[in-house]
Amino acid sequence: SLTSTSLTVTSGTLAAYPIGTMVMPLRTGFATRQISSKRFISGDAITQLQFRVDDNDVDLADTSAFNQFNSKVLIDGCNSVRGTMSEQFERDIVNFDNATGLTSQSSPWAVGKRISQLALLAKGKQGAWEVRQLLHALRGKQISFYASSFTNDFTVDADISSGTDVNIVNVGYTQFVQSRQPRNVIRIVYNNGDADDIRTILSSSVVDSTRETLVLDSSVAAHTMAQVKKIMLVEKVRWDTDAITIRHELGDTTTRITGPIKTVLE
């Protein structure tokens, strides 16, 4: 049994251990690939083995450490991707071409799906455990969640007054996106210490060639343009793989979880 301050084992330990001793689980597994080795002239060798653990009979799922939005997990921290972040845009296209004249194409999808990378950085053993529980709860590709785009998608064009209207620089949102999922939720990040506002865009309109107005589902407090750090989209996504990489960094207690995510049209 295990509590926050004690560990009770079913049989006695073989020795006394000082404070600070590392305790870690032993798992049942089997080698899954051909074992390779490199041998030095001195007689030493480096051997690489890969194991598959097959004793995952306990449900570790828990999302209580993460914020929620619309009854789903919200990833609102940093995206710790190293270097550049790859992106793809997917859309189901139907093309009619008889190879002799004009062609036409259409799509049954009103919007496309964006595929990108998500990297979560966990500090310490507790953080690594919470992320591991999150991965179990999301079940690979099965369960959708919300994640920020982690980029500055909109720029405010005027101070935000208390209410549901936000004026932004015209980027063609009204013309092309039209408040459709999965690009109808925004996260407003402030730099004055105020908590972020996450709102759903109900509609939008073009004021002129330089400004658009977003109409939100609920009011936001008044803020000046200088107090708005960034406005980014929040998309409903899912992991685009059932094999998530968990990398434990050497020399510290940092854990990095990396995998592709894809927007969903639920």
C-alpha positions in Angstrom: 0.0 0.0 0.0 1.0 3.6 -0.6 0.2 6.9 1.0 1.7 10.4 0.6 4.1 9.7 3.4 4.6 5.9 3.7 5.2 2.7 1.7 4.1 -0.6 3.1 5.4 -3.8 1.6 4.1 -7.4 1.9 7.4 -8.8 3.0 10.3 -7.5 5.0 13.2 -5.7 3.4 16.6 -7.3 3.3 18.5 -4.3 4.6 18.1 -0.9 6.2 18.0 2.0 3.8 18.9 5.7 4.5 16.7 8.7 3.8 16.9 9.7 0.2 17.0 6.1 -1.1 15.3 5.8 -4.5 12.3 3.5 -4.7 11.1 2.3 -8.1 8.7 -0.4 -9.4 9.8 -3.6 -11.0 7.7 -4.6 -14.0 7.1 -7.8 -15.9 8.1 -7.5 -19.5 9.7 -9.3 -22.5 12.1 -8.4 -25.2 10.4 -7.3 -28.4 13.2 -7.0 -30.9 16.5 -8.5 -31.9 19.1 -7.6 -29.3 22.1 -5.7 -30.6 25.5 -5.2 -29.0 28.7 -3.3 -29.6 31.9 -4.9 -28.1 35.0 -3.0 -27.4 38.5 -4.5 -27.8 38.9 -4.0 -24.0 36.1 -6.6 -23.4 33.4 -4.1 -22.4 30.2 -4.0 -24.4 27.1 -1.8 -25.0 23.9 -3.8 -25.4 20.6 -2.3 -26.5 17.3 -4.0 -25.4 13.7 -3.0 -25.8 11.0 -4.4 -23.6 7.2 -4.5 -23.7 5.5 -4.4 -20.3 2.4 -6.6 -20.1 1.2 -6.1 -16.5 -0.8 -2.9 -17.0 -3.8 -4.3 -15.2 -4.4 -1.2 -13.0 -6.3 1.8 -14.3 -4.0 4.8 -13.7 -6.3 7.3 -15.5 -6.6 10.7 -13.7 -7.0 14.2 -15.1 -7.5 16.1 -11.8 -4.1 17.8 -12.1 -5.2 19.6 -15.3 -7.6 22.4 -16.1 -10.9 21.6 -17.8 -12.9 23.3 -20.6 -16.3 22.0 -21.8 -15.8 19.0 -19.5 -12.6 18.0 -21.3 -8.9 18.3 -20.4 -7.4 21.7 -21.3 -3.7 21.8 -22.0 -2.9 25.5 -21.3 0.8 25.3 -20.4 3.7 25.6 -22.8 4.4 23.5 -25.9 8.0 22.5 -25.3 8.8 21.5 -28.9 12.5 21.8 -29.6 13.5 23.6 -32.8 10.7 24.1 -35.3 7.2 22.6 -35.0 6.0 20.7 -38.1 2.4 21.3 -39.3 0.2 19.7 -41.8 -3.3 20.6 -43.0 -5.6 17.8 -44.0 -8.8 17.9 -46.0 -10.8 15.3 -47.8 -10.9 16.4 -51.5 -13.1 15.0 -54.2 -11.7 15.7 -57.7 -13.6 15.2 -61.0 -11.3 15.1 -64.0 -12.0 13.3 -67.2 -8.5 14.2 -68.5 -9.8 16.1 -71.5 -11.3 19.4 -70.3 -12.1 21.4 -67.2 -11.8 19.8 -63.8 -13.8 20.5 -60.6 -13.2 19.6 -57.0 -15.1 19.8 -53.8 -14.9 18.6 -50.2 -17.4 17.0 -47.8 -15.5 18.8 -45.0 -16.5 22.4 -44.2 -13.1 22.9 -42.6 -9.7 21.2 -42.6 -7.8 19.4 -39.9 -4.5 20.7 -38.6 -1.8 18.2 -37.5 1.0 19.4 -35.3 3.2 18.4 -32.4 2.6 18.6 -28.7 5.4 18.3 -26.2 4.6 18.4 -22.5 7.4 19.1 -20.0 6.9 17.8 -16.5 9.1 18.8 -13.6 9.8 16.4 -10.8 8.4 13.0 -10.0 4.9 14.3 -9.2 4.7 16.1 -12.5 5.8 13.0 -14.4 3.3 10.9 -12.6 0.4 13.3 -13.4 1.3 13.3 -17.1 1.5 9.5 -17.1 -2.0 9.4 -15.6 -3.2 11.9 -18.3 -1.9 9.6 -21.1 -3.8 6.7 -19.6 -7.0 8.8 -19.3 -6.8 9.9 -23.0 -6.3 6.3 -24.2 -4.1 7.2 -27.2 -6.3 8.4 -30.1 -9.6 7.7 -28.3 -10.3 10.7 -26.1 -10.3 14.3 -27.4 -9.0 17.2 -25.4 -8.4 21.0 -25.8 -5.0 22.5 -26.6 -3.9 26.0 -27.4 -2.3 26.7 -30.8 0.7 28.2 -28.9 1.0 31.1 -31.3 -0.3 34.6 -31.6 -3.3 34.1 -33.9 -5.0 37.5 -33.4 -3.9 41.0 -32.5 -6.2 43.4 -30.7 -6.9 46.5 -32.7 -8.3 48.6 -29.8 -8.6 48.5 -26.0 -11.0 45.8 -24.8 -14.1 47.2 -23.2 -16.0 45.2 -20.6 -18.4 43.1 -22.7 -18.5 40.5 -25.4 -17.0 42.4 -28.3 -13.2 42.2 -29.1 -11.8 44.2 -32.0 -8.9 42.5 -33.8 -6.7 43.3 -36.8 -8.4 42.0 -39.9 -6.9 38.6 -40.8 -9.8 37.2 -42.8 -11.4 35.3 -40.0 -15.0 36.4 -40.9 -14.4 35.6 -44.6 -12.7 32.2 -44.3 -13.3 30.7 -40.9 -16.8 32.0 -40.1 -16.7 30.9 -36.4 -16.7 27.2 -37.3 -15.2 24.4 -35.3 -12.4 23.7 -34.4 -11.4 27.4 -34.7 -14.1 29.1 -32.7 -12.5 29.1 -29.2 -9.9 31.7 -28.2 -7.6 32.1 -25.2 -6.8 35.7 -24.2 -3.5 35.9 -22.3 -2.8 39.0 -20.3 0.6 40.3 -19.1 -0.7 42.2 -16.0 -1.3 39.2 -13.8 -5.0 38.6 -14.7 -6.1 35.1 -15.3 -6.5 34.0 -19.0 -10.0 34.3 -20.5 -11.2 31.4 -22.6 -14.2 32.2 -24.7 -16.2 30.7 -27.6 -16.7 33.0 -30.7 -20.4 33.1 -31.5 -20.0 35.3 -34.6 -17.7 37.9 -36.3 -18.0 40.8 -38.6 -15.8 43.0 -40.8 -15.6 46.6 -39.7 -13.4 47.7 -42.5 -10.3 46.5 -44.3 -8.2 46.7 -41.2 -10.5 45.6 -38.4 -12.8 42.7 -37.5 -15.0 42.3 -34.5 -15.3 39.0 -32.6 -18.5 38.4 -30.6 -17.9 36.1 -27.6 -20.2 33.9 -25.6 -19.6 35.7 -22.3 -18.1 39.0 -21.2 -14.5 39.8 -20.6 -13.1 42.5 -18.3 -11.8 45.7 -19.7 -8.1 45.7 -20.7 -5.9 48.0 -22.6 -4.1 46.9 -25.7 -0.8 46.9 -23.8 -2.2 44.5 -21.3 -3.0 41.8 -23.9 0.0 39.6 -24.4 -1.5 37.4 -27.1 -4.8 35.8 -28.3 -4.5 32.3 -29.6 -6.9 29.7 -30.8 -7.9 26.7 -28.6 -8.6 23.6 -30.7 -10.3 20.4 -29.8 -7.7 17.7 -30.7 -6.7 14.1 -30.0 -3.4 12.3 -30.1 -2.7 11.2 -33.7 -0.9 8.1 -32.5 -1.3 5.3 -29.9 2.5 5.3 -29.1 3.5 8.3 -27.1 7.1 8.8 -26.3 8.1 9.5 -22.7 11.7 10.7 -22.4 13.4 11.0 -19.0 16.2 13.6 -19.3 19.5 12.6 -17.9 20.9 14.5 -14.9 17.7 16.0 -13.6 14.0 15.1 -12.9 12.6 16.6 -16.1 10.3 14.4 -18.2 9.3 15.2 -21.8 6.3 13.7 -23.5 6.1 14.2 -27.2 3.6 13.2 -29.9 1.5 14.4 -32.9 -2.0 15.8 -32.4 -4.8 16.3 -34.9 -7.8 18.6 -34.6 -11.2 16.8 -34.5 -14.5 17.9 -36.1 -16.8 16.7 -33.2 
